[in-house]
């Protein structure tokens, strides 16, 4: 089964070498930081853009079409302040999520792959919801993260909503939530059977219970060490997209990478993915031809030294570029398919 998956991905490589169709990308910033306590993560989209993301995407090949939709803006809903116990800054999370979901859905309906720059990972509930609204639920979700983000307000030890998005999305956990005022637009929309985790290494006790009781596809770092990232990714896709016909959503937390690779993030955990493994995941997803949406979240430029920030932002950009066809083998010349011929000056007459 796993060999078939690898053969499928290899076939895609040669198809895309022969012909590159136009790739249309919509970039959306969500500078939201209320899902966790660390100041600065809201500046993630700004720093990633200022490092040249848009132009670097356009340089991948001549058929890249990138449109930057700017940043999501929202108005605080004070009527629902403190409405739900143990969900901090709920009055911020709800209106931001609603605006984000609509924006993501509109971008995907326009025929573009939606690239969302966070912001903290609480925005994942909105980006996945928007993707599903646009694609009629036929999606597979890869959650690349050190953490499971699978707490409810009853199981969370912090009340930080960046630890809750998958639980909010999962149909199987809908009975474990109270009525959420202001969230009538969002219902649990994805079956946990369509979700796979890669990179886990910091899982809360109730999250582990949920994973085991519901049989969620969850690969920790020890699995990656044992089998290798190629096999793990093939196993994940076999579980969540066995027919190879779903639009794929990758929600990529930069803390999935080891702290040495991405130090400027709020909840870093040692022993994570290498940047090489992190890039490989997105190269492989690109080769499927079915990437529908990607989130890149939790880059916090206020953490660490200037070098730490630069290292983290560059790691984020490398992962993003891989998702849209950048090759570590090198890029072909844009305007030429032939080697330039040598030219020689005219011979001088000896007379």
C-alpha positions in Angstrom: 0.0 0.0 0.0 2.8 2.4 0.9 4.7 1.6 -2.2 1.6 2.5 -4.3 1.6 5.9 -2.5 5.2 6.5 -3.4 4.7 5.5 -7.0 1.8 7.9 -7.2 3.9 10.8 -5.9 6.8 9.9 -8.3 4.4 9.8 -11.2 3.2 13.3 -10.3 6.8 14.6 -10.4 7.3 13.6 -14.0 3.9 14.9 -15.0 4.7 18.3 -13.6 8.2 18.4 -15.1 6.6 17.9 -18.6 3.9 20.5 -18.1 3.4 23.2 -15.6 -0.2 24.6 -15.5 -1.0 27.9 -14.0 -1.0 27.9 -10.2 -3.2 30.6 -8.7 -2.5 31.5 -5.1 -4.4 33.9 -2.8 -2.4 35.1 0.2 -4.4 36.1 3.3 -2.9 37.6 6.5 -4.6 36.9 9.8 -2.6 38.9 12.4 -4.5 37.4 15.3 -2.8 36.9 18.6 -5.6 36.4 21.2 -5.5 32.6 21.1 -2.4 32.6 23.2 -0.6 34.9 25.7 2.6 35.9 23.9 2.8 39.3 22.3 4.1 39.5 18.8 2.6 36.6 16.9 0.2 39.0 15.2 3.2 40.4 13.4 4.0 37.1 11.7 2.3 38.0 8.4 4.1 41.3 8.2 7.5 39.8 8.7 6.9 37.0 6.3 5.7 39.3 3.6 8.6 41.8 4.2 11.1 38.9 3.7 10.0 38.8 0.1 7.4 36.0 0.1 5.2 37.3 -2.7 8.1 37.9 -5.1 9.8 34.6 -4.2 6.5 32.7 -5.0 6.4 34.4 -8.4 9.9 33.4 -9.1 9.1 29.6 -8.8 8.0 29.5 -12.5 6.4 31.6 -15.1 2.9 30.2 -14.5 2.6 31.3 -10.9 -0.2 33.8 -10.3 -0.1 35.4 -6.8 -2.7 37.8 -5.4 -2.3 39.3 -2.0 -5.6 39.9 -0.3 -4.1 41.9 2.6 -5.1 41.2 6.3 -8.3 40.2 7.9 -9.9 43.0 9.9 -12.6 42.5 12.6 -14.6 44.3 15.2 -14.6 43.1 18.8 -18.0 41.7 19.9 -18.3 42.9 23.5 -21.7 41.3 23.8 -20.1 37.9 24.1 -17.2 38.8 26.4 -16.6 36.1 28.9 -19.5 34.1 27.4 -17.8 30.7 27.7 -15.8 29.6 30.7 -12.2 28.9 30.1 -12.1 30.4 26.6 -9.9 33.5 26.8 -10.6 36.5 24.6 -13.7 34.8 23.1 -15.0 38.2 22.0 -12.0 38.5 19.8 -11.8 34.9 18.5 -15.4 34.7 17.2 -15.6 37.8 15.0 -12.0 37.2 13.6 -12.8 33.6 12.8 -16.1 34.5 11.0 -14.3 37.1 8.8 -11.4 34.7 8.2 -13.7 31.8 7.2 -15.6 33.9 4.7 -12.4 35.3 3.2 -10.8 31.8 2.8 -14.0 30.5 1.2 -14.2 33.4 -1.3 -10.5 33.0 -2.3 -10.9 29.3 -2.9 -14.2 29.8 -4.8 -12.3 32.2 -7.1 -10.1 29.3 -8.2 -7.1 30.1 -6.0 -5.2 28.0 -3.4 -5.6 29.9 -0.2 -2.3 30.6 1.7 -3.2 32.0 5.1 -0.4 33.6 7.2 -1.0 33.7 11.0 -1.2 34.7 13.6 -1.7 32.0 16.2 -3.2 28.5 15.5 -6.7 29.4 16.8 -7.3 30.7 13.2 -7.3 27.1 12.0 -10.9 26.6 12.9 -11.8 29.4 10.5 -9.4 28.4 7.6 -10.6 24.8 7.6 -14.2 25.9 7.9 -13.8 28.2 4.9 -12.1 25.5 2.9 -15.0 23.1 3.6 -17.6 25.7 2.8 -15.9 26.2 -0.6 -15.3 22.5 -1.3 -18.5 20.9 0.1 -16.7 19.0 2.9 -14.6 16.8 0.6 -11.3 17.7 2.2 -8.4 15.9 4.0 -6.7 17.8 6.8 -3.1 17.4 7.7 -2.2 19.1 11.0 1.5 19.6 11.2 2.3 20.5 14.7 4.1 19.7 17.9 0.7 19.9 19.7 -2.7 18.3 19.0 -4.8 21.5 19.5 -7.6 19.1 20.6 -8.8 20.5 23.9 -12.3 21.6 24.7 -12.9 24.4 27.2 -13.4 21.7 29.8 -10.1 19.9 29.2 -7.8 22.9 28.6 -5.5 23.7 31.4 -4.9 27.3 30.1 -8.1 28.5 28.3 -6.0 29.5 25.3 -8.0 28.9 22.2 -5.0 28.1 20.0 -5.1 24.7 21.7 -8.8 24.1 20.7 -9.3 24.4 16.9 -9.4 20.7 16.0 -11.8 20.0 18.8 -14.1 22.8 17.5 -14.0 21.4 14.0 -14.5 17.7 14.7 -18.0 16.3 14.3 -17.3 13.6 16.8 -16.7 16.1 19.6 -19.7 18.3 19.0 -21.5 17.0 22.1 -18.6 18.0 24.3 -19.0 21.8 23.7 -21.6 24.1 25.2 -23.6 26.4 23.0 -21.2 28.9 21.6 -22.8 32.4 21.1 -21.8 34.1 18.0 -20.6 30.9 16.4 -23.8 29.9 14.7 -22.1 30.3 11.4 -19.7 27.5 12.3 -20.7 24.0 13.0 -18.4 21.0 13.6 -17.7 20.3 9.9 -15.1 17.6 9.5 -15.0 14.0 10.6 -11.9 13.1 12.7 -11.4 10.2 10.2 -10.3 12.9 7.7 -7.6 14.4 10.0 -4.0 13.3 10.4 -1.4 14.7 12.7 2.3 14.7 11.9 5.1 15.8 14.3 3.4 15.5 17.7 5.6 15.5 20.8 3.6 17.6 23.4 0.2 16.2 23.9 -2.0 16.9 26.9 -3.5 14.0 28.8 -7.1 14.5 27.7 -5.9 15.1 24.1 -4.2 11.7 24.3 -7.5 10.2 25.6 -9.4 11.6 22.7 -6.9 10.4 20.1 -7.0 6.9 21.5 -10.8 6.7 22.0 -11.6 8.0 18.5 -8.7 6.3 16.8 -7.3 9.5 15.3 -4.4 9.1 12.8 -1.6 10.7 14.8 2.1 10.3 14.1 4.6 11.5 16.7 8.2 12.2 16.3 9.1 8.7 17.4 7.1 7.3 14.4 9.0 9.6 12.1 12.3 8.4 13.6 11.3 4.8 13.1 9.8 4.9 9.6 11.0 8.1 8.0 9.1 11.1 6.9 8.3 9.7 3.4 6.6 6.6 4.8 4.8 8.6 7.5 3.3 11.0 4.9 2.2 8.1 2.7 0.6 6.4 5.7 -1.2 9.7 6.6 -2.6 10.2 3.1 -3.7 6.6 2.9 -5.8 7.1 6.0 -7.3 10.5 5.3 -7.5 10.4 1.5 -7.5 6.7 0.4 -9.2 7.4 -3.0 -6.8 10.3 -3.8 -9.7 12.6 -4.7 -9.9 15.1 -1.8 -8.8 18.7 -1.6 -5.9 18.8 0.9 -5.7 21.4 3.7 -2.3 21.6 5.4 -2.4 23.6 8.7 1.3 24.0 9.4 2.4 25.3 12.8 6.0 26.5 12.7 6.6 24.8 16.1 6.4 21.5 14.3 10.0 22.2 13.4 12.7 21.7 16.0 13.5 24.8 18.1 16.9 25.0 16.5 15.2 25.4 13.1 12.4 27.8 14.3 13.3 29.4 17.6 10.9 32.4 17.3 7.7 30.8 18.2 5.7 30.8 21.4 5.4 27.1 22.4 8.6 25.5 20.9 9.4 21.9 21.8 12.8 20.4 21.3 13.1 17.2 19.3 11.0 18.3 16.3 11.1 18.0 12.5 14.2 19.1 10.7 13.7 21.8 8.1 14.6 19.2 5.5 11.7 17.0 6.7 9.4 20.0 7.0 10.1 21.0 3.4 9.7 17.5 2.1 6.2 17.3 3.5 5.1 20.2 1.4 7.1 19.2 -1.7 5.2 15.9 -1.6 1.8 17.5 -1.1 2.5 19.8 -4.0 3.2 16.8 -6.2 -0.3 15.4 -5.5 -1.7 18.4 -7.4 -4.6 18.6 -4.8 -3.4 21.2 -2.3 -6.5 23.4 -1.7 -5.4 25.5 1.3 -2.4 26.0 3.6 -1.9 27.8 6.9 1.5 28.9 8.2 1.1 30.0 11.8 2.8 30.8 15.1 5.8 32.8 13.8 6.5 35.3 16.6 9.0 38.0 15.6 9.1 39.3 19.2 10.8 36.1 20.5 14.5 35.6 20.4 17.3 37.6 18.8 17.3 39.2 15.3 19.1 36.1 14.0 16.4 33.8 15.6 13.7 35.8 13.9 15.4 35.7 10.6 16.0 31.9 10.9 12.3 31.3 11.8 10.9 33.5 9.0 13.2 31.9 6.4 12.2 28.5 7.6 8.5 29.5 7.1 9.2 30.8 3.6 11.1 27.7 2.6 8.2 25.5 3.7 5.7 27.7 1.8 7.7 27.8 -1.4 7.9 24.0 -1.3 4.1 23.8 -1.2 3.9 25.7 -4.5 6.5 23.9 -6.5 9.9 25.3 -5.6 12.5 22.6 -6.2 15.7 22.0 -4.2 17.1 20.6 -7.5 17.1 24.2 -8.8 14.8 26.3 -11.0 14.8 26.3 -14.8 15.4 29.6 -16.7 12.1 31.4 -17.1 12.5 32.6 -20.7 14.7 29.9 -22.3 14.7 26.2 -22.9 18.1 26.1 -24.6 21.6 26.8 -23.5 23.0 30.1 -24.8 25.4 29.6 -27.7 28.9 31.0 -27.6 29.5 34.0 -29.9 32.9 35.0 -31.3 34.1 38.4 -32.6 34.6 38.6 -36.3 38.1 37.6 -37.5 40.5 40.5 -38.1 42.0 40.8 -41.6 45.8 40.2 -41.6 46.2 42.7 -44.5 
